[in-house]
Amino acid sequence: MNNNFIIESPKLQTLRLKYSSTLLTLIFWVLWFYLWVPLITLGGWWLQISFFENEILIESGLDAFLNVLPVFIAIIFTLNGTLALWAYYNFSRFKGMDRRKLLPAVNNTDLIQFWGICEDELNAIQVNKVSTMVFSDNGEITISKKTPDNIGSPDKI
């Protein structure tokens, strides 16, 4: 059954599908992190981290923080800029190169050779809706066709 909503190869996706998939992933990651906020808050209360209120509000630690804030912002922008440059370098270096190779298609001859069965058995397997392959200890393959009438019976094809 052909389903147009399932694309087996990501490079065949439209730009709209790629962006919508990325946006949904981002939304759900943000939601995932947001769900951790109550647990982090509970951990803070459990560890009695109320001294931050004393340090920031009562001891005028907020002024010291605001004095150092431009340095923090500069460091954050420097790190983000470095990461962006590295990402752009890798994008331009590997753009258009797909090093992943597709696996070759498997044909009936390969299946017959791999499983060590005859062509009639392979055709029966491909036609049946439900087939069971049993591998014995010495490497023999027994194939049984299961229908609603004979489920549970060990018949051979």
Secondary structure per residue as TSV (DSSP state, phi and psi in degrees):
chain	resnum	aa	ss	phi	psi
A	1	M	-	360.0	127.4
A	2	N	-	-88.4	126.2
A	3	N	-	-121.4	115.0
A	4	N	T	-73.6	-11.4
A	5	F	T	-84.0	-14.1
A	6	I	-	-106.6	120.3
A	7	I	-	-111.7	118.4
A	8	E	S	-74.5	-27.9
A	9	S	S	-113.9	117.8
A	10	P	G	-59.5	-28.3
A	11	K	G	-71.2	-13.0
A	12	L	G	-89.4	-4.4
A	13	Q	S	-70.2	146.8
A	14	T	-	-73.7	162.0
A	15	L	H	-61.7	-35.9
A	16	R	H	-63.0	-43.0
A	17	L	H	-65.5	-39.7
A	18	K	H	-62.7	-46.2
A	19	Y	H	-68.4	-39.7
A	20	S	H	-66.8	-37.7
A	21	S	H	-64.2	-43.1
A	22	T	H	-65.2	-40.9
A	23	L	H	-64.3	-43.8
A	24	L	H	-62.5	-41.1
A	25	T	H	-60.7	-45.6
A	26	L	H	-61.7	-44.7
A	27	I	H	-59.7	-44.9
A	28	F	H	-72.6	-29.3
A	29	W	H	-67.0	-41.6
A	30	V	H	-62.4	-43.5
A	31	L	H	-60.8	-41.5
A	32	W	H	-60.6	-45.6
A	33	F	H	-67.8	-35.9
A	34	Y	H	-63.6	-33.1
A	35	L	H	-68.1	-20.4
A	36	W	T	-82.0	-14.1
A	37	V	H	-57.2	-46.5
A	38	P	H	-61.6	-36.8
A	39	L	H	-68.0	-39.5
A	40	I	H	-65.5	-41.0
A	41	T	H	-63.1	-44.2
A	42	L	H	-60.7	-41.5
A	43	G	H	-62.3	-38.5
A	44	G	H	-63.9	-44.0
A	45	W	H	-64.6	-39.4
A	46	W	H	-65.2	-37.2
A	47	L	T	-83.5	4.1
A	48	Q	T	55.8	58.3
A	49	I	T	-92.7	34.5
A	50	S	T	-77.2	-9.4
A	51	F	H	-67.7	-16.4
A	52	F	H	-62.9	-38.8
A	53	E	H	-61.0	-43.6
A	54	N	I	-64.4	-45.1
A	55	E	I	-68.4	-41.4
A	56	I	I	-81.9	-49.0
A	57	L	I	-87.6	-43.3
A	58	I	I	-84.9	-41.7
A	59	E	S	-90.1	10.2
A	60	S	-	61.9	35.6
A	61	G	H	-72.9	-17.8
A	62	L	H	-65.2	-38.0
A	63	D	H	-64.2	-41.7
A	64	A	H	-64.6	-39.1
A	65	F	H	-64.3	-43.8
A	66	L	H	-66.0	-28.4
A	67	N	H	-69.7	-33.3
A	68	V	H	-91.1	-12.8
A	69	L	H	-56.6	-42.2
A	70	P	H	-59.4	-35.2
A	71	V	H	-66.7	-42.9
A	72	F	H	-59.5	-45.4
A	73	I	H	-63.3	-41.4
A	74	A	H	-62.8	-41.2
A	75	I	H	-65.0	-42.7
A	76	I	H	-61.9	-46.0
A	77	F	H	-65.1	-36.7
A	78	T	H	-64.1	-46.1
A	79	L	H	-64.2	-43.4
A	80	N	H	-65.0	-40.2
A	81	G	H	-63.7	-41.8
A	82	T	H	-62.2	-44.4
A	83	L	H	-63.7	-40.7
A	84	A	H	-64.6	-41.8
A	85	L	H	-63.3	-40.9
A	86	W	H	-64.8	-41.5
A	87	A	H	-65.0	-42.1
A	88	Y	H	-64.5	-41.2
A	89	Y	H	-58.9	-47.7
A	90	N	H	-66.6	-37.3
A	91	F	H	-63.7	-46.2
A	92	S	H	-69.9	-30.9
A	93	R	H	-72.6	-40.5
A	94	F	H	-106.3	9.8
A	95	K	T	-62.3	129.9
A	96	G	T	82.2	-2.3
A	97	M	-	-100.1	121.1
A	98	D	-	-115.1	102.1
A	99	R	-	-84.4	-5.1
A	100	R	-	-81.8	130.0
A	101	K	-	-103.0	139.0
A	102	L	-	-73.7	144.3
A	103	L	-	-74.6	144.4
A	104	P	-	-66.7	151.4
A	105	A	-	-67.7	143.5
A	106	V	-	-94.7	127.5
A	107	N	-	-108.6	175.2
A	108	N	H	-62.0	-37.0
A	109	T	H	-61.0	-42.0
A	110	D	H	-62.9	-41.7
A	111	L	H	-65.8	-42.4
A	112	I	H	-62.1	-43.7
A	113	Q	H	-68.0	-42.1
A	114	F	H	-67.2	-45.8
A	115	W	H	-85.1	-16.7
A	116	G	T	69.2	41.0
A	117	I	-	-118.7	169.5
A	118	C	-	-90.5	169.9
A	119	E	H	-66.1	-34.6
A	120	D	H	-62.7	-42.0
A	121	E	H	-65.1	-41.4
A	122	L	H	-63.6	-42.5
A	123	N	H	-62.2	-39.6
A	124	A	H	-64.5	-40.1
A	125	I	H	-62.7	-43.1
A	126	Q	H	-71.2	-26.5
A	127	V	H	-83.9	-35.9
A	128	N	-	-64.4	146.9
A	129	K	S	-77.4	-37.1
A	130	V	S	-133.0	121.7
A	131	S	E	-130.6	146.7
A	132	T	E	-119.5	126.6
A	133	M	E	-107.0	125.5
A	134	V	E	-115.5	126.9
A	135	F	E	-102.6	121.0
A	136	S	-	-81.8	171.9
A	137	D	T	-64.6	-30.3
A	138	N	T	-94.5	12.7
A	139	G	S	93.1	4.9
A	140	E	-	-80.7	144.9
A	141	I	E	-109.8	126.8
A	142	T	E	-112.8	127.6
A	143	I	E	-115.2	128.7
A	144	S	E	-123.8	143.4
A	145	K	E	-96.3	123.5
A	146	K	-	-105.9	127.6
A	147	T	-	-122.0	167.4
A	148	P	T	-58.8	-24.7
A	149	D	T	-77.2	-35.6
A	150	N	T	-117.0	25.6
A	151	I	T	-65.0	130.0
A	152	G	T	99.6	-14.2
A	153	S	-	-95.2	138.3
A	154	P	-	-87.8	56.1
A	155	D	-	-82.0	149.0
A	156	K	-	-100.2	155.3
A	157	I	-	-87.3	360.0
